[in-house]
């Protein structure tokens, strides 16, 4: 968007310009929408004070997912246990053209309050290299494979915890009659120190059960030969698949893989 010097157009656009050059009479500005412009809450209290009806919808959706996956049990806090706090994180999902699709809310643990050796031990997790994604796409194009993309819903919630992790009940969703109880995590949640590590182990064990071989160049690349075909997969939170099977058989295999990954 271009305007002449002195024209009051930033107020109309709802954008704040931090600096402009004084060397020219005409200006070209790149306008970028900010989160503040869309009033994305920075905390639970902020959400409730700005538009509680709007943000309660994605929060309830998140809580339904957490309960469906049996993420925790309510228990009496053990004496001397480290009780981790949690917080709500809000965002807006957009489509490729910049249109708002839906509001999002996620409950995350304040993992920085966890204690090494007590609440967690391992934090390492494999991350797919960009070169591996390119290689997978290249091989798929060369062999005329169909590419699939699987986005796991609440990926970390599929992993069982190894340590005893206690967390305060989420703001706004404290169970009536159990106000003095805490959440003992059954599955890891986002924000915990070991969340990424546990999810990586869950994926690794699932691939092993399904007979995949790990690439020596990148442990996030898996492959196997099945009826003469060699499907390829790269993964972290999102999995990309390359396969030559008919569409109907691919859908069945995709569903089977999802069940084993839970």
C-alpha positions as CSV (number, residue, x, y, z in Angstrom):
1,X,0.0,0.0,0.0
2,X,1.5,3.4,-1.0
3,X,0.5,6.8,0.3
4,X,2.0,10.3,0.2
5,X,3.7,11.9,3.2
6,X,1.3,13.4,5.7
7,X,-1.8,11.4,4.8
8,X,-3.5,9.9,7.8
9,X,-4.0,6.3,6.6
10,X,-2.5,4.3,9.4
11,X,-5.4,4.9,11.8
12,X,-7.9,3.9,9.1
13,X,-6.0,0.7,8.5
14,X,-5.6,-0.1,12.2
15,X,-1.8,-0.5,11.8
16,X,1.0,1.1,13.8
17,X,4.0,2.2,11.8
18,X,7.2,2.1,13.9
19,X,9.4,4.2,11.6
20,X,9.5,5.9,8.2
21,X,12.4,7.3,6.2
22,X,12.7,11.1,6.1
23,X,14.7,11.0,2.8
24,X,11.7,10.6,0.4
25,X,8.3,12.2,-0.1
26,X,6.6,9.0,-1.1
27,X,6.5,5.8,1.0
28,X,5.8,2.2,0.5
29,X,4.8,0.3,3.6
30,X,4.4,-3.4,4.2
31,X,1.4,-3.9,6.4
32,X,1.4,-6.9,8.7
33,X,-1.5,-8.0,10.9
34,X,-0.6,-8.6,14.5
35,X,-2.1,-10.8,17.2
36,X,-2.9,-7.7,19.2
37,X,-5.1,-6.5,16.3
38,X,-7.3,-9.6,16.7
39,X,-7.4,-9.4,20.5
40,X,-5.9,-12.8,21.1
41,X,-5.9,-13.3,24.9
42,X,-2.6,-13.6,26.7
43,X,-4.0,-15.4,29.7
44,X,-7.2,-17.0,31.0
45,X,-8.2,-13.9,32.9
46,X,-7.7,-11.8,29.7
47,X,-9.9,-14.2,27.7
48,X,-12.7,-14.1,30.3
49,X,-12.5,-10.3,30.5
50,X,-12.5,-9.6,26.8
51,X,-14.9,-12.2,25.3
52,X,-15.6,-15.1,27.5
53,X,-18.3,-16.6,25.3
54,X,-16.0,-16.7,22.3
55,X,-13.0,-18.2,24.0
56,X,-14.9,-20.7,26.2
57,X,-15.8,-22.6,23.0
58,X,-12.2,-23.7,22.0
59,X,-11.3,-24.2,25.7
60,X,-14.2,-26.6,26.1
61,X,-13.1,-28.4,22.9
62,X,-9.6,-28.8,24.4
63,X,-11.0,-30.1,27.7
64,X,-13.2,-32.6,25.8
65,X,-10.1,-33.9,24.0
66,X,-8.1,-34.2,27.2
67,X,-10.9,-36.1,28.9
68,X,-11.5,-38.4,25.9
69,X,-7.8,-39.3,25.9
70,X,-7.8,-39.9,29.7
71,X,-5.0,-37.4,30.2
72,X,-5.1,-37.4,34.0
73,X,-6.6,-38.7,37.1
74,X,-7.8,-36.5,40.0
75,X,-5.9,-37.4,43.2
76,X,-5.1,-35.9,46.5
77,X,-1.7,-34.2,46.3
78,X,1.0,-36.3,47.9
79,X,2.9,-34.8,50.8
80,X,6.0,-33.0,49.5
81,X,5.1,-33.5,45.8
82,X,6.1,-30.9,43.2
83,X,2.8,-29.5,41.8
84,X,3.3,-28.1,38.3
85,X,1.0,-25.3,37.3
86,X,-0.6,-24.9,33.9
87,X,-1.8,-22.1,31.6
88,X,-4.1,-21.5,28.6
89,X,-2.6,-20.5,25.3
90,X,-4.8,-19.0,22.6
91,X,-4.5,-18.5,18.9
92,X,-6.5,-18.2,15.7
93,X,-6.3,-20.7,12.8
94,X,-6.2,-19.2,9.3
95,X,-6.6,-20.6,5.8
96,X,-4.1,-20.1,3.0
97,X,-5.8,-16.9,1.9
98,X,-5.7,-15.3,5.3
99,X,-9.3,-16.0,6.3
100,X,-10.1,-16.9,9.9
101,X,-11.1,-20.5,10.3
102,X,-11.5,-20.9,14.0
103,X,-10.3,-20.0,17.4
104,X,-7.9,-22.3,19.2
105,X,-7.1,-22.9,22.9
106,X,-4.5,-25.3,24.3
107,X,-3.7,-26.3,27.9
108,X,0.0,-26.4,28.4
109,X,2.0,-27.3,31.5
110,X,4.6,-24.9,33.0
111,X,7.4,-27.4,32.5
112,X,10.0,-24.9,33.8
113,X,8.7,-25.7,37.3
114,X,9.5,-29.4,36.9
115,X,12.5,-30.8,38.7
116,X,15.1,-32.9,36.9
117,X,15.4,-36.4,38.3
118,X,12.0,-36.2,40.0
119,X,9.4,-35.0,37.4
120,X,11.4,-35.8,34.3
121,X,14.7,-37.4,33.1
122,X,14.9,-37.4,29.3
123,X,14.1,-34.4,27.1
124,X,15.7,-35.3,23.7
125,X,13.5,-35.9,20.7
126,X,14.3,-36.4,17.0
127,X,13.3,-33.7,14.6
128,X,13.0,-34.3,10.8
129,X,15.6,-32.6,8.8
130,X,14.4,-30.4,5.9
131,X,16.7,-32.3,3.6
132,X,14.8,-35.5,4.5
133,X,11.4,-33.9,3.6
134,X,12.9,-32.8,0.3
135,X,14.3,-36.3,-0.3
136,X,11.0,-37.9,0.4
137,X,9.2,-35.6,-2.0
138,X,11.8,-36.2,-4.7
139,X,11.6,-40.0,-4.3
140,X,7.8,-39.8,-4.4
141,X,7.9,-37.8,-7.6
142,X,10.4,-40.2,-9.2
143,X,8.5,-43.4,-8.3
144,X,5.1,-41.8,-8.9
145,X,4.0,-42.3,-5.3
146,X,0.9,-40.7,-3.8
147,X,1.8,-38.3,-0.9
148,X,-0.3,-38.2,2.3
149,X,-0.1,-35.9,5.2
150,X,-1.3,-37.0,8.7
151,X,-1.7,-34.3,11.4
152,X,-2.1,-35.9,14.8
153,X,-4.7,-34.4,17.0
154,X,-3.2,-33.6,20.4
155,X,0.0,-35.6,19.4
156,X,1.6,-35.5,22.9
157,X,-1.6,-36.8,24.5
158,X,-0.9,-40.2,22.9
159,X,2.1,-40.8,25.0
160,X,2.1,-42.4,28.5
161,X,4.1,-40.7,31.2
162,X,6.9,-42.6,32.9
163,X,7.3,-40.3,35.9
164,X,4.7,-39.2,38.5
165,X,3.7,-35.7,37.3
166,X,1.2,-33.7,39.4
167,X,-0.5,-30.6,38.0
168,X,-2.9,-28.1,39.3
169,X,-6.4,-28.3,37.8
170,X,-6.9,-26.0,34.7
171,X,-8.2,-22.5,35.3
172,X,-11.9,-22.3,34.7
173,X,-12.3,-26.1,34.9
174,X,-11.8,-27.1,38.5
175,X,-14.1,-30.0,39.3
176,X,-16.8,-29.1,41.8
177,X,-16.3,-31.0,45.1
178,X,-12.7,-31.8,44.2
179,X,-11.2,-28.3,44.6
180,X,-8.3,-29.6,46.8
181,X,-7.4,-32.4,44.3
182,X,-4.7,-32.2,41.6
183,X,-4.2,-33.8,38.2
184,X,-1.9,-36.8,38.1
185,X,-0.9,-37.1,34.5
186,X,-1.5,-40.3,32.7
187,X,-0.4,-38.9,29.3
188,X,2.2,-36.2,28.7
189,X,0.8,-32.8,27.7
190,X,2.3,-29.9,25.8
191,X,4.7,-27.8,27.9
192,X,6.1,-30.7,30.0
193,X,9.9,-31.1,29.8
194,X,9.6,-34.7,28.5
195,X,6.6,-34.3,26.3
196,X,8.5,-34.3,23.0
197,X,10.7,-37.2,24.1
198,X,7.7,-39.3,25.1
199,X,5.9,-38.6,21.8
200,X,9.0,-39.5,19.8
201,X,9.3,-42.8,21.7
202,X,5.6,-43.5,21.1
203,X,6.0,-42.9,17.3
204,X,9.2,-45.1,17.3
205,X,7.5,-48.0,19.0
206,X,4.5,-47.7,16.6
207,X,6.8,-47.8,13.6
208,X,8.6,-50.8,14.9
209,X,5.3,-52.7,15.5
210,X,4.3,-52.0,11.9
211,X,7.6,-53.3,10.6
212,X,9.2,-50.1,9.4
213,X,13.0,-49.8,9.1
214,X,14.8,-46.7,10.4
215,X,17.0,-44.7,8.1
216,X,20.6,-44.6,9.3
217,X,20.9,-41.1,7.8
218,X,17.9,-39.7,9.7
219,X,16.0,-41.5,12.4
220,X,12.9,-39.6,11.5
221,X,12.7,-41.3,8.1
222,X,11.1,-44.8,8.0
223,X,10.5,-47.2,5.2
224,X,9.4,-50.8,4.5
225,X,8.7,-53.0,1.5
226,X,5.1,-54.4,1.3
227,X,3.8,-56.3,-1.7
228,X,6.6,-54.9,-3.8
229,X,5.9,-51.3,-2.8
230,X,8.1,-49.2,-0.5
231,X,6.1,-46.6,1.5
232,X,8.2,-43.7,2.9
233,X,7.4,-41.7,6.0
234,X,9.0,-38.7,7.6
235,X,7.7,-37.5,10.9
236,X,7.7,-35.3,14.0
237,X,4.3,-34.1,14.9
238,X,3.1,-34.3,11.3
239,X,3.7,-37.4,9.2
240,X,4.2,-37.4,5.4
241,X,3.6,-40.6,3.5
242,X,4.5,-41.7,0.0
243,X,2.8,-44.8,-1.4
244,X,1.7,-46.4,-4.7
245,X,-1.4,-48.2,-3.4
246,X,-4.9,-47.4,-4.7
247,X,-6.7,-44.6,-2.8
248,X,-9.1,-47.0,-1.0
249,X,-6.3,-49.2,0.3
250,X,-4.4,-46.1,1.4
251,X,-7.3,-44.9,3.4
252,X,-7.6,-48.2,5.2
253,X,-3.8,-48.3,5.9
254,X,-4.0,-44.7,7.2
255,X,-6.8,-45.7,9.7
256,X,-4.9,-48.7,10.8
257,X,-1.7,-46.7,11.4
258,X,-3.7,-44.1,13.4
259,X,-5.1,-46.8,15.7
260,X,-1.7,-48.3,16.4
261,X,-0.3,-44.8,17.1
262,X,-2.8,-44.1,19.9
